[in-house]
Every structure is written in C-alpha cells, then in structure tokens.
C-alpha cells in the first residue's frame, strides 16, 4: 500500500481513511460515474411517478399560467423561459415541441438517457461499450444552450416580432 516513494497515500471517504491503492472493485464503488449511475437509477422511478402526478393531478388544477417576472417587468425572455412548457410537452411525448420551447430540457434528457444506457450496457458486459464518463464539457454545454436559447428567443422577439 505504499507508493514508489515509500509513503502510503490515503483518502478520506465516509468518515474513514482509505488507501488509494485499492483493488478495482473498490475503485469502481468510489467513482463519480458509479455514484451518478446509482443516483440515476433512483431518480428514474421518481421522475416517472412525478410526471404522472404532474400531468394527471397538478396541471389540471393549476390556475392560468403565472407570468414570468422578466417578461412582466422588462418585456424580455429570461434564460429559463419556456422550461415549464418544454417539460409539459416532453411529458405529452412531443419531443420537437419540447426542444422548441426550451432545448436545455431535451439536452438534459438526452445526456441522462445516454449516460444511463451506456452504463447499463457496460454492466451487462456488452462488447465494445464503455459507460459515458462525466466530463466538465457537459456542464459547459448546458450553460451554452441556456445562453443561446435566451439570446435566440429575444433576437426573434425584437428583430422579427416572433413571440415564443
């Protein structure tokens, strides 16, 4: 458990000090991807139940749509404008309309689906399939989509009079 320099390297995990030189199974349990995969397995049924409740119980009981504060005070689309409509369109199975209302919703759904599918196939030992690694570019991609969506919607509104 010593490195080439003769010192033992330890990490703090769950209130205990663990050596870095662990076997492959222990390393797998500590990986970011493994935590995200397990969380994704828990989130999926919660999302399915939540989607059913929202579409069958919450939405029918909502009053008229609340107005966005950005829209109300400044007359511009905020970065999140269209997110609720996109989620509701997605729940109805209208994927193109969901992407039109707010592409970030579809971006997140596609990243989640690919991450979960690739890790599931890897765990099933499907040849040539490696689970998607969580990279920082995924988060940067989300920010870029969010900003471009806001710019595009406001450009369409002010440049061409097209309301979303």
N, C-alpha and C positions, 0 to 999 in steps of 0.2 A: 504494500500500500504506500510505498514511497515513490517519489518521482525520481528522475535521473539525478537530481541534485541531492537526493537523500532525505528530503523533507516530505512529510505527509501533508497532503492538501485536503482540507475539509470544507464542506459547505453546510450552512445551517438550513435545515429543512424540517418543518413541522415540530420545531422546538428541540430537535436533536441535531447533533453534528454527525454528518455522514461523510465518508471518504469519497473523493472524486473518482478514484479507481474502482468503479463498481462493475458488476457484470452487466451484460447487455439488457437483461430483463429489468434491472433496477433503473438503468439509464432511460429505458423506454417509459417507465412509470413516471419519471420526473420531467419528461419532455413537454414543452409548450403545446406541441401538436396533440399529445395524448390527453392533456387537460382540456384543450379545445374540443377534441372529438367527444370525450365523455360529457362535456357540457352540452354539446350539440345534440347528443342522444337524449338528454333530459329536456332540452328546450323544444325539440320537435313535437312531442305529445302535448306540451303546454301550449305551443303555438296552434296546434290543430284544435284543441279544446277552446282556446281563446278565440280563434277565428270563428268557430261555430257560435260561440256565445255572442260575439260582436255582431255577426251578420243576422242572427236569429232573435236576439234579445235586446242588445244595446241600440243598434242603428234604428230599428223601427220605433223606438221610444224617444229618440232624440228630437229636440225642437229644431227649428230652422237652423241651418249651419251658422256657427259663430263666425264673426268676421275677424280676419287676421288684423292684428294691431298695425303692422307695417302698411297694409293696404288701407286701413281706416284713416291713419294719421298722415301718411306720406304718399299714398297712391302708387306704391311700388310693390313688386313681388319680393317677399323675403326668401332667403335660401331654402326654407322648408315648405314654401307654398306648393300645394299640390300633393304633399306627402300623404295626407289622410285620404284624399280621393284616389291616390295610387294604390294604397293598401286595400281600400274597398274594391277597386277594380280588380286587383290581384285575387282577392277572396272570391270574386264572382267568376274568376278564370279568364278575365280579359287582360292578357299579358301585354298586348300592344298599347292598350289604353293606359295601363299602369305605367308603362315606360314613358308614354307621352306626358302624363300628369307629373311624374317625378322619377327620372331614370335612376336615382340612387336606390330606390326600393328594389328595382329589378337587379341592380348591381349587387346589392347585399344578398338577395335571394340566390342569384347565380353563383356567387362566391361560396355561400353556405352549402349549396347543393353540390358543387364540385368538390369542396373540402370533405364533406361527409361521404360522398360516393367514392372518392379516391381512397380515403382511409378505410372504408368498409371493404372495398375490393382488395386492398393490400392485406387486411386482416384475414380475408378469405383465401389468401395466397394465390391470387390471380396473377399469372406470369406477366412480367414487364410493367406492372402497375405499382407505382410508388405514391404514397399519400402526399397530398399537396402540403408544402411547407408554408408556415405562416411567415410572411415577409412584410417589411415596412411598406413596400410599394402598394400593398393592398389598402392600407390606411390612406396613403397619399392619393391613391386613385379615388377613394371615397370623397376626399376633400376637393379634388379637381372636378369630379362630377357635380358635387354640390355647388361649387362656384360657377361652373359653366352653365348649369341649369338656371341659376339666378340671373346671370348675365343674358342668356338667350331669351328668357321669358320677358325681361324688362326691355331688351332690344326689340322684340316683336311688338310689345305694347307701345313703346314710344316711337319706334321707327315706322311701324306699319299699321298701328291701331288694332293689332290682333290680341284679344284677351284670351287667356288660357282658362 
